[in-house]
């Protein structure tokens, strides 16, 4: 069984059904000094049970097992972290975290396109005159794309194409791939 990749910071996203593990250190709240650490995912529909970290020297190891994350509903959440000692409690983290669908548990198809890609595809379909009812009803800034002029459609297409290219670059970076961008360096002789 492969080892779990241990992150050194809180995750921005993870898949339901995956093991989530990360290590945190807080200079003012050392595990060696008796502090305890907890993390919890919360959104408007769900507040999952707090996960208590395990002390590891002065650091904390936060580990959420597969059986626990498998119960998480996909969606956007806020991840909270806090430390406690006796009657003291301090928040040490608050950040966005997305729970992604558990691919291994799917029994039917799943829409994998991002919102940006869906809008880009709808714009292309309207421009090319092959849009479905659903694609024609997509709105940008409160205006249905089927009511936009060709110039407005082209402008929005360019904007959403840039957003989509940014998503692809971010995915490539996250997966250790090249971004397709070149970094140019100019060197001069400082005599």
C-alpha contacts under 8 A as a table, 3 or more apart, distances in Angstrom:
res1	aa1	res2	aa2	distance
4	X	19	X	7.23
4	X	21	X	7.38
5	X	21	X	7.26
6	X	20	X	7.92
6	X	21	X	5.25
6	X	22	X	5.06
6	X	23	X	7.08
7	X	10	X	7.22
7	X	11	X	7.53
7	X	21	X	6.35
7	X	22	X	4.35
7	X	23	X	6.39
8	X	22	X	5.50
8	X	23	X	5.17
8	X	24	X	6.50
9	X	22	X	6.12
9	X	23	X	6.63
9	X	24	X	6.58
10	X	22	X	6.52
11	X	14	X	6.89
11	X	22	X	7.91
11	X	97	X	6.60
12	X	95	X	7.94
12	X	96	X	6.36
12	X	97	X	4.53
12	X	98	X	6.35
13	X	97	X	5.05
13	X	98	X	4.44
13	X	99	X	5.71
13	X	100	X	6.96
14	X	18	X	7.09
14	X	20	X	7.30
14	X	97	X	7.93
14	X	98	X	6.60
14	X	99	X	5.36
14	X	100	X	5.88
15	X	18	X	5.53
15	X	69	X	7.76
15	X	74	X	7.99
15	X	99	X	5.59
15	X	100	X	4.41
15	X	101	X	5.73
15	X	102	X	5.55
15	X	103	X	7.90
16	X	66	X	7.74
16	X	69	X	4.87
16	X	70	X	4.78
16	X	71	X	7.12
16	X	72	X	5.85
16	X	73	X	7.37
16	X	74	X	6.91
16	X	99	X	6.10
16	X	100	X	5.97
16	X	101	X	5.77
16	X	102	X	4.76
17	X	66	X	4.83
17	X	67	X	6.62
17	X	68	X	7.46
17	X	69	X	4.97
17	X	70	X	3.82
17	X	71	X	7.54
17	X	102	X	5.67
17	X	104	X	7.95
18	X	65	X	7.37
18	X	66	X	5.02
18	X	69	X	6.38
18	X	70	X	7.21
18	X	102	X	7.86
19	X	63	X	7.36
19	X	64	X	5.86
19	X	65	X	4.93
19	X	66	X	4.72
19	X	69	X	7.16
20	X	62	X	7.89
20	X	63	X	5.76
20	X	64	X	5.08
20	X	65	X	6.70
20	X	66	X	7.76
20	X	69	X	7.99
21	X	61	X	7.13
21	X	62	X	5.51
21	X	63	X	4.36
21	X	64	X	6.30
22	X	61	X	5.92
22	X	62	X	5.36
22	X	63	X	6.69
23	X	59	X	6.83
23	X	60	X	5.61
23	X	61	X	4.53
23	X	62	X	6.11
24	X	59	X	5.72
24	X	60	X	5.26
24	X	61	X	6.57
24	X	62	X	7.79
25	X	29	X	7.85
25	X	30	X	6.98
25	X	58	X	6.81
25	X	59	X	4.53
25	X	60	X	6.25
26	X	29	X	5.16
26	X	30	X	6.00
26	X	59	X	7.32
27	X	30	X	6.17
29	X	33	X	7.22
29	X	35	X	5.90
29	X	83	X	7.21
30	X	33	X	5.24
30	X	34	X	7.03
30	X	35	X	6.03
30	X	58	X	4.92
30	X	59	X	6.47
31	X	34	X	5.38
31	X	35	X	4.94
31	X	36	X	6.46
31	X	55	X	5.48
31	X	56	X	7.13
31	X	57	X	6.50
31	X	58	X	4.64
31	X	59	X	5.67
31	X	60	X	6.51
32	X	35	X	7.27
32	X	55	X	7.53
32	X	57	X	5.77
32	X	58	X	4.80
32	X	59	X	7.79
33	X	58	X	7.70
34	X	85	X	6.53
35	X	83	X	6.33
35	X	84	X	5.63
35	X	85	X	4.94
36	X	52	X	7.53
36	X	53	X	7.12
36	X	55	X	7.60
36	X	83	X	5.39
36	X	84	X	5.22
36	X	85	X	6.38
37	X	52	X	5.97
37	X	53	X	5.35
37	X	54	X	7.88
37	X	60	X	6.95
37	X	81	X	7.21
37	X	82	X	5.76
37	X	83	X	4.34
37	X	84	X	6.49
38	X	50	X	6.15
38	X	51	X	5.43
38	X	52	X	4.49
38	X	53	X	5.75
38	X	62	X	7.97
38	X	81	X	5.61
38	X	82	X	5.47
38	X	83	X	6.32
39	X	50	X	5.52
39	X	51	X	5.30
39	X	52	X	6.74
39	X	53	X	7.75
39	X	62	X	7.84
39	X	79	X	6.89
39	X	80	X	5.49
39	X	81	X	4.32
39	X	82	X	6.58
40	X	47	X	7.42
40	X	48	X	6.24
40	X	49	X	6.47
40	X	50	X	4.57
40	X	51	X	6.30
40	X	79	X	5.72
40	X	80	X	5.31
40	X	81	X	6.60
41	X	46	X	7.91
41	X	47	X	6.00
41	X	48	X	5.66
41	X	49	X	7.94
41	X	50	X	7.68
41	X	77	X	6.10
41	X	78	X	5.77
41	X	79	X	4.59
41	X	80	X	6.42
41	X	97	X	8.00
42	X	45	X	7.90
42	X	46	X	5.70
42	X	47	X	4.36
42	X	48	X	6.48
42	X	77	X	5.45
42	X	78	X	5.36
42	X	79	X	6.46
42	X	80	X	7.77
43	X	46	X	5.33
43	X	47	X	6.40
43	X	76	X	7.05
43	X	77	X	4.86
43	X	78	X	6.25
44	X	47	X	8.00
48	X	72	X	7.85
51	X	62	X	7.37
51	X	63	X	7.76
51	X	64	X	7.08
52	X	62	X	7.01
53	X	60	X	5.64
53	X	61	X	5.29
53	X	62	X	4.46
53	X	63	X	6.89
54	X	60	X	5.49
54	X	61	X	5.09
54	X	62	X	6.46
55	X	58	X	7.08
55	X	59	X	6.05
55	X	60	X	4.72
55	X	61	X	6.39
56	X	59	X	5.13
56	X	60	X	5.57
56	X	61	X	6.60
57	X	60	X	7.86
64	X	68	X	6.48
64	X	69	X	6.76
65	X	68	X	5.41
65	X	69	X	6.47
66	X	69	X	5.25
66	X	70	X	5.87
67	X	70	X	5.30
67	X	71	X	7.04
68	X	71	X	5.63
68	X	72	X	7.24
69	X	72	X	5.17
70	X	102	X	7.21
72	X	99	X	7.29
73	X	99	X	7.07
73	X	101	X	7.76
74	X	98	X	7.30
74	X	99	X	4.66
74	X	100	X	5.01
74	X	101	X	5.30
75	X	98	X	5.70
75	X	99	X	5.28
75	X	100	X	6.62
76	X	96	X	7.26
76	X	97	X	6.16
76	X	98	X	4.45
76	X	99	X	6.39
77	X	96	X	5.93
77	X	97	X	5.25
77	X	98	X	5.75
77	X	99	X	7.41
78	X	94	X	6.66
78	X	95	X	5.50
78	X	96	X	4.66
78	X	97	X	5.74
79	X	93	X	7.51
79	X	94	X	5.61
79	X	95	X	5.35
79	X	96	X	6.07
79	X	97	X	5.98
80	X	91	X	7.49
80	X	92	X	7.83
80	X	93	X	5.45
80	X	94	X	4.59
80	X	95	X	6.80
81	X	91	X	5.91
81	X	92	X	5.41
81	X	93	X	4.60
81	X	94	X	6.42
82	X	89	X	6.89
82	X	90	X	5.47
82	X	91	X	4.15
82	X	92	X	5.01
82	X	93	X	6.66
83	X	89	X	5.64
83	X	90	X	5.45
83	X	91	X	6.50
83	X	92	X	6.87
84	X	87	X	7.25
84	X	88	X	5.47
84	X	89	X	4.37
84	X	90	X	6.63
85	X	88	X	5.23
85	X	89	X	6.66
91	X	94	X	7.75
102	X	105	X	5.53
102	X	106	X	6.88
103	X	106	X	5.49
106	X	109	X	7.30
106	X	110	X	7.73
113	X	116	X	7.88
113	X	117	X	5.71
113	X	118	X	6.17
114	X	117	X	5.18
114	X	118	X	6.27
115	X	118	X	5.13
115	X	119	X	6.29
116	X	119	X	5.28
116	X	120	X	6.13
116	X	160	X	6.42
116	X	163	X	6.80
116	X	164	X	6.11
117	X	120	X	4.97
117	X	121	X	6.03
117	X	160	X	7.82
117	X	164	X	6.24
118	X	121	X	5.16
118	X	122	X	6.17
119	X	122	X	5.01
119	X	123	X	6.12
119	X	138	X	7.08
119	X	160	X	7.34
120	X	123	X	5.13
120	X	124	X	6.25
120	X	157	X	6.21
120	X	160	X	5.70
120	X	161	X	6.54
120	X	164	X	7.88
121	X	124	X	5.13
121	X	125	X	6.16
122	X	125	X	5.05
122	X	126	X	6.21
122	X	131	X	6.77
122	X	135	X	4.80
122	X	136	X	6.93
122	X	138	X	7.18
123	X	126	X	5.23
123	X	127	X	6.14
123	X	135	X	7.76
123	X	145	X	7.09
123	X	153	X	6.57
123	X	156	X	7.72
123	X	157	X	6.12
124	X	127	X	5.12
124	X	128	X	6.08
124	X	157	X	7.26
125	X	128	X	5.12
125	X	129	X	6.01
125	X	130	X	5.14
125	X	131	X	4.53
125	X	132	X	7.88
125	X	135	X	7.37
126	X	129	X	5.02
126	X	130	X	6.17
126	X	131	X	4.97
126	X	135	X	7.47
126	X	136	X	6.55
126	X	145	X	7.61
126	X	146	X	6.75
127	X	130	X	7.94
127	X	150	X	7.15
127	X	153	X	7.00
127	X	154	X	7.95
128	X	131	X	7.66
131	X	134	X	7.86
131	X	135	X	5.61
131	X	136	X	5.99
132	X	135	X	5.14
132	X	136	X	6.19
133	X	136	X	5.18
133	X	137	X	6.31
134	X	137	X	5.28
134	X	138	X	6.77
135	X	138	X	5.51
136	X	144	X	6.94
136	X	145	X	6.02
136	X	146	X	5.02
137	X	144	X	5.43
137	X	145	X	6.64
137	X	146	X	6.74
138	X	144	X	5.52
138	X	145	X	5.95
138	X	146	X	8.00
139	X	142	X	5.52
139	X	143	X	4.97
139	X	144	X	4.11
139	X	145	X	5.69
140	X	143	X	5.38
140	X	144	X	6.49
140	X	145	X	6.79
143	X	147	X	7.13
143	X	148	X	7.58
144	X	147	X	5.65
144	X	148	X	7.14
145	X	148	X	5.20
145	X	153	X	7.11
148	X	151	X	7.93
148	X	152	X	5.72
148	X	153	X	6.05
149	X	152	X	5.12
149	X	153	X	6.15
150	X	153	X	4.98
150	X	154	X	6.10
151	X	154	X	5.13
151	X	155	X	6.20
152	X	155	X	5.03
152	X	156	X	6.14
153	X	156	X	5.19
153	X	157	X	5.94
154	X	157	X	4.94
154	X	158	X	6.20
155	X	158	X	5.26
155	X	159	X	6.37
156	X	159	X	4.98
156	X	160	X	6.05
157	X	160	X	5.21
157	X	161	X	5.83
158	X	161	X	5.05
158	X	162	X	6.29
159	X	162	X	5.27
159	X	163	X	6.45
160	X	163	X	4.87
160	X	164	X	6.05
161	X	164	X	5.04
161	X	165	X	6.09
162	X	165	X	5.05
162	X	166	X	6.16
163	X	166	X	5.08
163	X	167	X	6.36
164	X	167	X	4.98
164	X	168	X	6.31
165	X	168	X	5.08
165	X	169	X	6.21
166	X	169	X	5.10
166	X	170	X	6.14
167	X	170	X	5.08
167	X	171	X	6.17
168	X	171	X	5.10
168	X	172	X	6.12
169	X	172	X	5.01
169	X	173	X	6.16
169	X	179	X	5.08
169	X	180	X	7.71
170	X	173	X	5.13
170	X	174	X	6.13
170	X	179	X	7.89
171	X	174	X	5.03
171	X	175	X	6.14
172	X	175	X	5.09
172	X	176	X	6.10
172	X	177	X	4.73
172	X	178	X	6.21
172	X	179	X	5.95
173	X	176	X	5.09
173	X	177	X	5.61
173	X	178	X	6.74
173	X	179	X	6.50
174	X	177	X	7.62
178	X	181	X	7.82
